[in-house]
Amino acid sequence: MSLSALRQGGHRRGMSSSRFAVPLLGLGQAINFASSYYLLGVMADPAARAMSMGTQPLFLALSVAFLISAVLTPLAGRCVERFGGARVLAVSHLAFALALGVLALAPNVPVLCLGVVLLGVGMSGGLYGTAFAIVVEMQGQGARRAIAAVSLLGALGGALGWPISRAVLDVVGWRGAFAFWGVVQAVVCMPVALFLLPRRAASPTIKSVNEPVRWCPAMIRLATFFAGAWAVSTAMGAHLPRLLSDLGLDAATAAWVAGLMAASAIAARLIDLTVLHRSHPILTARAAALLHPAGAAIASIAGPMAAPAVAIGQGLGNGFLSVASGVLPLTVFGPDRYARRQALLLTPARYFQAAAPLAYAVAMDVSPYVALAASSLVCLVLFVLTFGLRPTGQRPLN
């Protein structure tokens, strides 16, 4: 076969893979979240009972996994810049598969906790950041709708991950459920990343890869915004059922109402994809910051019957935040060096996510209203931070 024929075949393959890249990336993100971020919500209790232990060591190990993710995220960004997002995503799927294999085969408590900790390696390059970078590699400045679509599909990891894990757990037990997700990562997700996702057309020069991305006031402002917003999101994800109970709902109702957060997060992504895609992304970020305080205020003023407003407000905020995390860096700084810059911007958020559940638990021990006031104050400060942001060389995004 001639060289030109090979090139034409590669070009056709690239166009074909690009056509399916967004749904493939989105479904891959759903699997990644279901088998890491949301995994212990279903698996912690049966695994802990089998090991004759409490669940606290497993959730402590999950906090360590967040810390490992924070440490490795900048490295993942550099690797995306050098090797392309598809290869980094494939390595992340492999890391998830190995960690899940350790969990499935763990003979004792230390190895079980080690498996949870190792999930942090996959998280560093496998949760949204790399997927968004692949979309930007393909579409550049016009990637907003694709980012929103990937985020929308990825949200299925929360909506469907728990039911799927529960169904598999009921059939094959907790070890089998860990093994199930590990096989999906190794046999489905990793080959998709290696062979079906598009390769970057041209790699940056070694000189540009080795040049650091320098922090500037806009980067500091954005990093602070993401750190605070994701900290509130993580704290609410860990404590929402208990918070709703403390606000006056019975345990069964609180558990049902907490489920509204996932549905609302999906709704927000769908709204951004279909209605707000032509609006400025700074509005998405401001909505993400204001919806939690709005829900908290309604619940605090109107009493227990209005407690669902907390779940709905937080869920909508989470959905808009996930889109803003991908789109705002693109809007403010452009597609150049997007992967590395976005990794740096989200690194502080990983550290805050590790500490947020414990810090919020302390506030809740004082009063649920104190906790809501504290998280609402954080969100209001973040809202103020969005004023004055500007794309390079342009006026502020007010």
C-alpha positions as CSV (number, residue, x, y, z in Angstrom):
1,M,0.0,0.0,0.0
2,S,1.3,3.4,-0.9
3,L,2.2,6.1,1.6
4,S,-0.5,8.4,0.4
5,A,-3.1,5.6,0.8
6,L,-2.0,5.1,4.4
7,R,-2.3,8.8,5.1
8,Q,-5.7,8.9,3.6
9,G,-6.8,5.9,5.7
10,G,-5.4,7.6,8.8
11,H,-7.3,10.8,7.9
12,R,-10.5,8.8,7.5
13,R,-10.0,7.0,10.8
14,G,-9.3,10.4,12.5
15,M,-12.5,11.9,11.1
16,S,-14.5,8.8,12.0
17,S,-13.1,8.6,15.5
18,S,-13.7,12.4,16.0
19,R,-17.4,11.9,15.1
20,F,-17.9,9.5,18.0
21,A,-15.4,11.0,20.4
22,V,-17.8,13.0,22.5
23,P,-20.2,10.1,23.3
24,L,-17.2,7.7,23.9
25,L,-15.6,10.2,26.2
26,G,-18.8,10.9,28.1
27,L,-19.6,7.2,28.7
28,G,-16.0,6.6,29.7
29,Q,-16.3,9.4,32.2
30,A,-19.5,7.9,33.6
31,I,-17.7,4.6,34.1
32,N,-14.7,6.3,35.7
33,F,-16.8,8.2,38.2
34,A,-19.0,5.1,39.0
35,S,-15.9,2.9,39.6
36,S,-13.9,5.5,41.7
37,Y,-15.6,8.7,43.0
38,Y,-18.9,7.0,43.8
39,L,-17.7,3.5,44.4
40,L,-17.6,3.4,48.2
41,G,-21.1,4.8,48.5
42,V,-22.3,1.2,47.8
43,M,-19.2,-0.9,48.4
44,A,-17.9,0.4,51.7
45,D,-20.4,-1.3,54.0
46,P,-20.3,-4.9,52.6
47,A,-16.5,-4.8,52.2
48,A,-16.1,-3.5,55.7
49,R,-18.4,-6.1,57.2
50,A,-16.5,-8.9,55.4
51,M,-13.3,-7.6,56.9
52,S,-14.8,-7.1,60.3
53,M,-14.0,-3.4,60.3
54,G,-15.7,-0.1,60.3
55,T,-16.0,2.0,57.1
56,Q,-13.9,4.9,58.5
57,P,-10.5,3.5,57.2
58,L,-11.9,3.1,53.7
59,F,-13.2,6.7,53.6
60,L,-9.8,7.9,55.1
61,A,-8.2,6.0,52.3
62,L,-10.4,7.8,49.8
63,S,-9.2,11.1,51.2
64,V,-5.7,9.9,50.6
65,A,-6.7,9.0,47.1
66,F,-7.8,12.6,46.6
67,L,-4.5,13.8,47.8
68,I,-2.6,11.5,45.5
69,S,-4.8,12.8,42.6
70,A,-3.9,16.4,43.6
71,V,-0.2,15.6,43.6
72,L,-0.3,13.8,40.2
73,T,-2.8,16.1,38.3
74,P,-0.1,18.6,37.1
75,L,1.9,15.6,35.8
76,A,-1.1,14.3,34.0
77,G,-1.6,17.8,32.4
78,R,2.0,17.8,31.2
79,C,1.6,14.3,29.8
80,V,-1.5,15.3,27.9
81,E,0.4,18.2,26.4
82,R,3.3,16.0,25.4
83,F,1.6,12.7,24.4
84,G,-2.0,13.6,23.7
85,G,-5.1,13.1,25.9
86,A,-6.1,9.7,24.5
87,R,-2.9,8.0,25.7
88,V,-3.1,9.6,29.1
89,L,-6.7,8.5,29.3
90,A,-5.7,4.9,28.4
91,V,-3.1,4.9,31.2
92,S,-5.8,6.2,33.6
93,H,-8.1,3.3,32.7
94,L,-5.3,0.9,33.3
95,A,-4.6,2.4,36.7
96,F,-8.3,2.1,37.6
97,A,-8.3,-1.5,36.5
98,L,-5.2,-2.4,38.6
99,A,-6.6,-0.6,41.7
100,L,-10.0,-2.4,41.3
101,G,-8.1,-5.7,40.9
102,V,-6.3,-5.0,44.2
103,L,-9.7,-4.3,45.8
104,A,-11.2,-7.5,44.4
105,L,-8.4,-9.7,45.6
106,A,-7.5,-7.9,48.9
107,P,-6.8,-10.5,51.6
108,N,-6.9,-8.1,54.5
109,V,-7.7,-4.5,55.6
110,P,-4.4,-2.9,54.7
111,V,-4.5,-4.2,51.1
112,L,-8.1,-3.2,50.8
113,C,-7.3,0.4,51.9
114,L,-4.3,0.3,49.5
115,G,-6.7,-0.5,46.6
116,V,-8.8,2.6,47.5
117,V,-5.7,4.8,47.7
118,L,-4.5,3.6,44.3
119,L,-7.7,4.8,42.8
120,G,-6.2,8.3,43.2
121,V,-3.7,7.5,40.4
122,G,-6.5,6.9,37.9
123,M,-8.4,10.0,39.2
124,S,-5.5,12.3,38.4
125,G,-5.8,11.7,34.7
126,G,-9.2,10.1,34.3
127,L,-11.8,12.5,35.7
128,Y,-13.0,15.2,33.2
129,G,-9.7,17.2,32.8
130,T,-8.2,14.8,30.3
131,A,-11.5,14.3,28.5
132,F,-12.0,18.0,28.2
133,A,-8.5,18.4,26.9
134,I,-9.2,15.9,24.2
135,V,-12.2,17.9,23.1
136,V,-10.2,21.1,23.0
137,E,-7.5,19.2,21.0
138,M,-10.2,18.5,18.4
139,Q,-12.3,21.7,18.4
140,G,-10.2,24.4,19.9
141,Q,-12.0,27.6,21.0
142,G,-15.4,26.2,19.9
143,A,-15.4,23.3,22.3
144,R,-18.0,24.5,24.7
145,R,-21.0,22.4,23.6
146,A,-18.8,19.3,23.4
147,I,-17.5,19.9,26.9
148,A,-21.1,20.3,28.2
149,A,-22.0,17.1,26.4
150,V,-19.1,15.1,27.9
151,S,-20.1,16.5,31.3
152,L,-23.7,15.5,30.8
153,L,-22.9,11.9,29.9
154,G,-20.3,11.8,32.7
155,A,-23.0,12.7,35.2
156,L,-24.5,9.3,34.5
157,G,-21.7,7.9,36.7
158,G,-23.5,9.3,39.7
159,A,-27.1,8.6,38.5
160,L,-26.5,5.1,37.3
161,G,-23.2,4.1,39.1
162,W,-24.8,3.3,42.5
163,P,-27.7,1.2,41.1
164,I,-25.4,-0.7,38.8
165,S,-22.9,-1.4,41.6
166,R,-25.8,-2.5,43.9
167,A,-27.2,-4.8,41.2
168,V,-23.8,-6.4,40.6
169,L,-23.1,-6.6,44.3
170,D,-26.4,-8.5,44.9
171,V,-25.4,-11.1,42.3
172,V,-21.7,-11.7,42.7
173,G,-20.8,-10.1,46.0
174,W,-18.5,-7.2,46.8
175,R,-15.3,-8.8,45.4
176,G,-17.2,-9.6,42.2
177,A,-18.5,-6.1,42.0
178,F,-14.9,-4.6,42.3
179,A,-13.8,-7.2,39.7
180,F,-16.7,-6.2,37.4
181,W,-15.6,-2.6,37.3
182,G,-12.0,-3.6,36.8
183,V,-12.8,-5.7,33.8
184,V,-14.9,-2.9,32.3
185,Q,-12.0,-0.6,32.7
186,A,-9.4,-3.0,31.2
187,V,-11.5,-4.6,28.4
188,V,-13.8,-1.8,27.4
189,C,-12.5,1.6,28.4
190,M,-8.8,1.2,27.8
191,P,-9.1,-0.2,24.2
192,V,-11.6,2.6,23.4
193,A,-9.0,5.2,24.5
194,L,-6.2,3.5,22.6
195,F,-8.0,2.7,19.3
196,L,-11.2,4.7,18.9
197,L,-10.4,8.1,20.3
198,P,-8.7,10.6,17.9
199,R,-5.0,11.3,18.0
200,R,-3.8,14.9,18.2
201,A,-2.8,16.0,14.7
202,A,0.5,17.6,15.8
203,S,2.4,17.5,19.0
204,P,3.8,20.6,20.5
205,T,7.6,21.1,20.4
206,I,9.7,19.8,23.2
207,K,10.6,23.4,24.0
208,S,7.0,24.5,24.5
209,V,6.2,21.4,26.6
210,N,9.2,22.2,28.9
211,E,8.2,25.8,29.3
212,P,6.2,26.3,32.6
213,V,2.7,27.7,32.6
214,R,3.1,30.8,34.7
215,W,0.6,31.8,37.3
216,C,-1.1,35.2,36.8
217,P,-3.9,37.0,38.7
218,A,-6.5,35.5,36.5
219,M,-5.2,32.0,37.1
220,I,-5.1,32.6,40.9
221,R,-8.7,33.9,40.8
222,L,-9.9,30.9,38.8
223,A,-8.0,28.4,40.9
224,T,-9.5,29.9,44.0
225,F,-13.0,29.7,42.5
226,F,-12.7,26.1,41.6
227,A,-11.1,25.1,44.9
228,G,-13.9,26.7,46.9
229,A,-16.7,25.5,44.7
230,W,-15.5,21.9,44.5
231,A,-14.9,21.8,48.3
232,V,-18.5,22.8,48.9
233,S,-19.7,20.2,46.3
234,T,-17.6,17.4,47.9
235,A,-18.8,18.3,51.4
236,M,-22.4,18.3,50.4
237,G,-22.0,15.0,48.5
238,A,-20.6,13.4,51.7
239,H,-23.1,14.9,54.2
240,L,-26.3,15.8,52.3
241,P,-28.5,13.0,53.7
242,R,-27.4,13.8,57.3
243,L,-27.8,17.5,56.7
244,L,-31.4,17.0,55.4
245,S,-32.2,14.9,58.5
246,D,-30.8,17.6,60.8
247,L,-33.0,20.1,59.0
248,G,-36.1,18.1,60.1
249,L,-36.7,15.3,57.5
250,D,-36.9,11.7,58.6
251,A,-34.1,9.4,57.5
252,A,-36.0,7.7,54.6
253,T,-37.3,11.0,53.2
254,A,-33.8,12.6,53.5
255,A,-32.3,9.7,51.5
256,W,-34.9,10.1,48.8
257,V,-34.6,13.9,48.7
258,A,-30.8,13.7,48.5
259,G,-31.2,11.8,45.2
260,L,-32.6,15.0,43.8
261,M,-29.1,16.4,43.8
262,A,-27.9,13.9,41.0
263,A,-31.1,14.6,38.9
264,S,-30.6,18.3,39.3
265,A,-27.0,18.1,38.2
266,I,-28.0,16.3,35.1
267,A,-30.7,18.9,34.4
268,A,-28.2,21.7,34.8
269,R,-25.8,20.2,32.2
270,L,-28.7,19.7,29.8
271,I,-29.8,23.3,30.3
272,D,-26.3,24.5,29.5
273,L,-26.0,22.3,26.4
274,T,-29.4,23.2,24.9
275,V,-30.3,26.7,26.3
276,L,-27.2,28.5,27.6
277,H,-24.6,27.3,25.0
278,R,-24.7,30.8,23.4
279,S,-24.4,32.7,26.6
280,H,-21.1,33.7,28.1
281,P,-19.7,30.9,30.3
282,I,-19.1,33.4,33.1
283,L,-22.9,33.2,33.6
284,T,-22.6,29.5,34.1
285,A,-19.9,30.0,36.8
286,R,-22.0,32.6,38.6
287,A,-25.0,30.3,38.5
288,A,-22.8,27.6,40.0
289,A,-21.8,29.9,42.8
290,L,-25.3,31.3,43.6
291,L,-27.6,28.2,43.5
292,H,-26.3,26.7,46.7
293,P,-26.8,29.9,48.8
294,A,-30.3,30.3,47.2
295,G,-31.3,26.7,48.2
296,A,-29.9,27.1,51.7
297,A,-31.7,30.4,52.2
298,I,-35.1,28.9,51.1
299,A,-34.6,25.9,53.4
300,S,-33.5,28.1,56.4
301,I,-36.4,30.5,56.1
302,A,-39.3,28.1,55.1
303,G,-38.4,25.2,57.3
304,P,-38.3,21.4,56.8
305,M,-40.8,21.3,54.0
306,A,-38.4,23.4,51.9
307,A,-35.4,21.3,52.7
308,P,-35.4,19.8,49.1
309,A,-34.3,23.2,47.9
310,V,-30.8,22.5,49.4
311,A,-30.5,19.3,47.3
312,I,-31.9,20.9,44.1
313,G,-29.8,24.1,44.5
314,Q,-26.6,22.1,45.1
315,G,-27.3,19.7,42.3
316,L,-27.9,22.5,39.8
317,G,-24.8,24.2,41.0
318,N,-22.8,21.0,40.6
319,G,-23.9,20.6,37.0
320,F,-23.0,24.2,36.1
321,L,-19.7,23.9,37.9
322,S,-18.6,20.8,36.0
323,V,-19.2,22.7,32.7
324,A,-17.5,25.9,34.0
325,S,-14.5,23.8,35.0
326,G,-13.9,22.9,31.4
327,V,-15.1,26.1,29.6
328,L,-13.9,29.0,31.7
329,P,-10.1,28.2,31.3
330,L,-10.8,27.9,27.6
331,T,-12.6,31.2,27.5
332,V,-10.1,33.2,29.6
333,F,-6.8,31.7,28.2
334,G,-7.7,30.1,24.9
335,P,-6.9,26.6,23.7
336,D,-3.1,27.1,23.8
337,R,-1.6,24.9,26.5
338,Y,-5.2,24.1,27.8
339,A,-4.4,20.7,29.3
340,R,-1.5,21.8,31.4
341,R,-3.2,25.1,32.5
342,Q,-6.4,23.4,33.4
343,A,-4.6,20.7,35.4
344,L,-2.9,23.5,37.4
345,L,-6.1,25.3,38.0
346,L,-7.9,22.3,39.4
347,T,-5.0,21.0,41.6
348,P,-5.9,23.2,44.6
349,A,-9.4,21.9,44.3
350,R,-8.2,18.3,44.8
351,Y,-6.6,19.3,48.1
352,F,-9.6,21.1,49.3
353,Q,-11.8,18.1,48.3
354,A,-9.7,15.9,50.5
355,A,-10.3,18.1,53.6
356,A,-13.9,19.3,52.9
357,P,-15.9,16.4,54.3
358,L,-14.1,16.5,57.7
359,A,-14.4,20.3,57.9
360,Y,-18.1,20.3,57.1
361,A,-18.7,17.6,59.6
362,V,-17.2,19.9,62.3
363,A,-19.6,22.7,61.2
364,M,-22.6,20.4,61.2
365,D,-21.8,19.2,64.7
366,V,-22.4,22.8,65.8
367,S,-25.7,23.3,63.8
368,P,-26.9,22.5,60.3
369,Y,-27.7,26.2,59.9
370,V,-24.1,27.1,60.8
371,A,-22.9,24.6,58.2
372,L,-25.2,26.0,55.5
373,A,-24.3,29.6,56.4
374,A,-20.6,28.8,56.2
375,S,-20.9,27.0,52.8
376,S,-23.1,29.8,51.5
377,L,-20.6,32.4,52.5
378,V,-17.9,30.6,50.6
379,C,-20.1,30.5,47.5
380,L,-20.9,34.2,47.8
381,V,-17.2,35.0,47.9
382,L,-16.7,32.9,44.8
383,F,-19.5,34.8,43.0
384,V,-17.6,38.0,43.7
385,L,-14.4,36.5,42.4
386,T,-15.9,36.0,38.9
387,F,-16.0,39.8,38.4
388,G,-12.9,41.1,36.7
389,L,-12.0,38.0,34.9
390,R,-11.0,38.7,31.3
391,P,-9.6,36.9,28.3
392,T,-6.1,37.8,27.6
393,G,-6.0,41.3,26.1
394,Q,-9.7,42.0,26.5
395,R,-12.0,43.9,28.9
396,P,-13.2,42.2,32.1
397,L,-16.0,39.7,31.9
398,N,-18.6,41.7,33.9
